[in-house]
Amino acid sequence: MKFRTEITLNKEKEGLIDYDSKLFLIGSCFVENIGSKLNYFKFQSVHNPIGIFFHPLAIERFVQRVVDDIPYKSEDVFEMDGVWKSFEAHSQMNALDLEDLLQNLNQSQQNTLKTVKEATHVVITLGTAWVYEHQASEKVVANCHKVPQKEFKKKLLSIEEIVSSLMKITSLLRQLNPTVKIIFTVSPIRHIKDGFVENTRSKAHVLAAIHQIIDDLDLFYFPAYEIMIDDLRDYRYYAEDLVHPNNMAIDYIWNLFQKVWFSESTEPIMKRVDKIQKGLQHKPFNPESESYKAFLSQLEREKLELQKEIPSIHF
């Protein structure tokens, strides 16, 4: 008797991820989940350099800035309640000083340029097709920053608009890095504040757009959305808000991502990294005990041995 509808996934045939790979991840908050896993296991990865992007137009605009080297200027930011913000960036970039914000945005842009040029894989996660247009500037924003809703006009991107944006993003990335592998995913997080029907329409537009271009443009799709919605279709896999996947679900999707995209050579290294990470997090009852000092010495030897084999790993 079967109790779940499991999704069958096949390992990619070439271009697998190993400890020599360099990954760039951009998009919705699901990028944060996968990005934190990559960081934990000490892969070479960068994710969301100026924060979460929920829709493709925000990603496109940032990638366009990176490729064309368009710096952020004072007209790209605004001040509200003593805090400087940008409609093009997440609130994590906010600053109390105008120059600090511009410096941080432009430094992140330059760092991203280097990252994309060297990347072997780019993972793009789309969250929604709903966008907000700032009526005064007539520009679609990446983040509303709690500016009054009356200042925005909400609209649903058509499939054609999303296709156009994704093609532009792909073209820009390959302009910098012709051989990079581009993997699209759709965030399994439901945007129910938009409404249940509206969320479904949004996800449908995003999914249709991705699948309209992946074969023709030699792109890849990883079904994170389908795994959550069809395989893990039980609220025990959700956080308390019943919207975000919980740690068990994130681990499950991460393991399937490994199965599809990771080289088998990574597994023994990941086990060694995991052992060291758990050792570093260990809280001893008596930090001055001889046994704990011996434990720390052994942990340090294991760190040095691993770093000697793989210099890119840093603890």
C-alpha positions in Angstrom: 0.0 0.0 0.0 1.3 3.4 -1.0 0.8 6.5 1.2 2.6 9.1 -1.0 3.0 10.1 -4.6 6.7 10.3 -4.9 8.3 12.2 -7.7 10.9 10.2 -9.8 14.0 12.2 -10.5 17.0 11.3 -12.6 20.6 12.4 -12.1 21.8 14.9 -14.6 24.3 13.4 -17.0 26.9 16.2 -17.1 27.9 19.4 -15.4 27.3 18.0 -11.9 28.1 20.1 -8.8 31.2 19.3 -6.8 33.6 21.1 -4.5 35.2 22.9 -7.5 31.9 24.3 -8.6 30.9 27.9 -8.0 27.2 28.6 -7.5 25.2 31.8 -7.7 21.6 31.7 -6.4 19.1 34.4 -6.8 15.3 34.8 -6.2 12.7 34.1 -3.7 13.1 33.1 0.0 13.5 29.4 -1.0 17.0 30.5 -2.3 17.8 31.3 1.3 16.9 27.7 2.3 19.1 26.0 -0.3 21.8 28.7 0.1 22.1 28.0 3.8 22.6 24.3 3.1 25.4 25.1 0.6 27.0 27.4 3.1 26.8 24.8 5.9 28.5 22.1 3.7 31.1 24.7 2.6 30.4 24.8 -1.1 31.5 27.8 -3.0 28.3 29.7 -3.3 26.7 33.2 -3.2 23.0 33.8 -2.8 20.8 36.9 -3.0 23.6 39.6 -2.7 21.1 42.4 -2.2 18.3 40.3 -0.7 15.3 38.3 -1.7 13.7 38.9 -5.1 10.2 37.5 -5.5 9.5 38.1 -9.2 11.4 37.9 -12.5 11.4 41.6 -13.3 13.3 42.4 -10.1 15.9 39.7 -11.0 16.1 41.0 -14.6 16.8 44.6 -13.5 19.5 43.6 -11.0 21.2 41.3 -13.6 21.0 44.1 -16.2 22.7 46.5 -13.7 25.5 44.0 -13.1 26.1 43.3 -16.8 25.9 46.9 -18.0 27.8 48.2 -14.8 25.0 50.7 -14.0 25.8 52.1 -10.5 23.2 52.9 -8.0 22.8 56.7 -7.5 20.8 58.9 -5.2 17.8 58.9 -7.5 17.6 55.1 -7.0 17.0 55.4 -3.3 14.7 57.2 -0.9 14.4 58.1 2.8 11.5 57.1 5.0 11.3 57.5 8.8 15.0 58.2 9.0 16.0 55.1 7.1 17.4 55.0 3.5 16.0 52.3 1.2 15.8 51.3 -2.4 12.8 49.9 -4.2 15.3 47.7 -6.1 16.6 45.9 -3.0 15.4 44.0 0.1 15.1 45.7 3.5 18.3 43.9 4.6 20.2 46.6 2.6 18.5 49.5 4.4 20.9 52.0 6.0 20.7 55.1 8.2 23.1 57.0 5.9 22.6 57.6 2.2 26.2 57.0 1.3 26.4 53.8 3.3 23.4 52.4 1.3 24.8 53.4 -2.1 28.2 52.0 -1.2 26.7 48.7 0.0 24.5 48.4 -3.1 27.4 49.2 -5.5 29.8 46.9 -3.7 27.3 44.0 -3.9 26.8 44.7 -7.6 30.6 44.5 -8.3 30.9 41.4 -6.2 28.1 39.8 -8.2 29.8 40.6 -11.5 32.8 38.6 -10.4 30.7 35.8 -9.0 28.6 35.4 -12.2 31.7 35.5 -14.4 33.2 32.6 -12.4 30.1 30.6 -11.8 29.6 27.1 -13.0 25.9 27.1 -12.0 23.2 29.7 -11.5 20.0 28.8 -9.7 17.0 31.1 -10.2 14.0 30.6 -8.0 10.8 32.5 -8.9 8.2 33.1 -6.3 5.3 35.0 -7.9 4.0 36.6 -11.0 2.3 39.4 -9.0 4.2 42.7 -9.1 3.7 46.2 -7.6 4.2 49.3 -9.8 5.1 52.5 -8.0 2.7 55.0 -9.5 4.9 58.1 -9.0 7.9 56.6 -10.8 6.0 54.1 -13.0 8.5 51.4 -12.1 7.9 47.9 -10.9 9.5 47.5 -7.5 11.4 44.6 -5.9 10.2 45.5 -2.4 7.5 47.9 -1.2 9.3 48.6 2.1 5.9 49.2 3.9 5.3 52.3 1.8 1.5 52.9 1.8 -0.3 50.5 -0.6 -2.2 53.4 -2.2 1.1 54.4 -3.9 1.3 51.2 -5.9 -0.7 49.5 -8.6 -0.8 45.7 -8.4 -0.8 43.6 -11.5 -0.3 40.0 -12.6 2.5 39.5 -15.2 1.3 37.6 -18.2 3.0 34.4 -19.4 4.4 36.3 -22.3 5.9 39.0 -20.1 7.5 36.4 -17.9 8.9 34.5 -20.9 10.4 37.8 -22.2 12.0 38.5 -18.8 13.5 35.0 -18.4 14.9 35.1 -21.9 16.5 38.5 -21.1 18.0 37.2 -17.8 19.4 34.1 -19.6 20.9 36.2 -22.4 22.5 38.6 -19.9 24.0 35.8 -17.8 25.4 34.1 -20.9 26.8 37.4 -22.1 29.0 37.3 -19.0 29.5 33.5 -18.8 28.6 31.5 -22.0 29.1 28.1 -20.4 27.2 28.6 -17.1 24.4 26.1 -16.4 21.2 27.8 -15.5 18.7 26.0 -13.2 15.2 27.3 -12.7 13.0 26.4 -9.7 9.7 27.7 -8.5 9.3 28.5 -4.8 7.0 26.0 -3.0 6.0 28.8 -0.6 2.4 29.9 -1.3 1.7 33.7 -1.4 -1.7 33.4 0.2 -1.8 37.1 1.1 -2.5 37.5 -2.6 -5.4 35.1 -2.2 -5.6 31.4 -2.8 -6.9 31.6 -6.3 -4.6 34.5 -7.1 -1.6 32.5 -5.8 -2.5 29.5 -8.0 -2.8 31.8 -11.1 0.5 33.3 -10.3 2.3 30.0 -9.9 0.7 28.8 -13.1 2.0 31.7 -15.1 5.5 31.3 -13.7 5.5 27.5 -14.4 4.1 27.9 -17.9 6.7 30.6 -18.8 9.7 28.5 -17.5 8.6 25.4 -19.4 8.1 27.4 -22.6 11.8 28.3 -22.7 13.9 25.6 -21.0 14.2 23.2 -23.9 14.9 25.8 -26.6 17.5 27.6 -24.5 19.2 24.6 -23.0 18.1 25.4 -19.5 17.2 23.1 -16.5 14.3 22.8 -14.2 14.3 21.4 -10.7 10.8 20.6 -9.4 11.0 22.0 -5.8 7.4 23.3 -6.1 6.0 20.0 -7.2 7.9 18.0 -4.5 6.3 20.2 -1.8 2.8 20.4 -3.3 2.5 16.8 -4.6 4.9 14.7 -2.6 4.9 16.4 0.8 1.2 17.2 0.7 0.7 17.1 4.4 0.8 20.0 7.0 3.3 18.1 9.1 5.9 19.3 6.5 4.9 23.0 7.0 6.1 25.6 9.6 3.6 27.0 12.1 2.3 29.5 9.5 1.2 26.6 7.3 2.8 28.3 4.4 6.6 27.9 4.6 8.2 24.4 4.4 9.6 23.3 7.8 13.1 22.0 8.3 12.0 18.4 7.6 10.6 19.4 4.2 13.7 21.6 3.4 16.0 18.7 4.2 13.9 16.4 2.0 14.0 18.8 -1.0 17.7 19.4 -0.4 18.4 15.7 -0.5 16.6 15.3 -3.8 18.5 18.3 -5.2 21.7 16.5 -4.2 20.5 13.3 -5.9 19.9 15.1 -9.2 22.8 17.6 -9.3 25.6 16.6 -7.0 28.6 14.5 -8.1 29.0 11.3 -6.1 32.5 12.6 -5.1 30.9 15.2 -2.9 29.2 12.7 -0.5 32.2 11.6 1.6 33.4 15.2 1.8 30.0 16.5 2.9 30.0 13.8 5.7 33.4 15.1 6.9 32.2 18.7 6.8 29.0 17.8 8.7 31.0 16.1 11.4 33.3 19.1 11.8 30.3 21.5 11.8 28.5 19.5 14.5 31.8 19.5 16.5 32.1 23.2 16.3 28.5 23.6 17.5 29.1 21.3 20.5 28.5 22.9 23.9 30.6 21.1 26.6 29.5 20.7 30.2 33.1 21.4 31.3 35.2 23.4 28.8 38.3 23.0 30.9 38.2 19.2 31.0 41.0 17.2 29.4 38.6 15.2 27.3 37.1 18.3 25.8 40.6 19.7 25.0 41.5 16.5 23.3 38.2 16.7 21.4 39.1 20.2 20.2 42.6 19.1 19.1 41.2 16.3 17.1 38.6 18.6 15.5 41.4 21.1 14.6 43.4 18.2 12.9 40.3 17.2 10.9 39.7 20.8 9.8 43.3 21.2 8.7 43.4 17.9 6.8 40.2 18.8 4.9 41.3 22.3 4.1 44.6 20.9 2.8 42.7 18.6 0.4 40.2 21.3 -0.6 41.6 24.8 -0.1 38.2 26.5 -0.9 36.8 25.2 2.4 37.0 27.6 5.3 35.5 27.2 8.8 
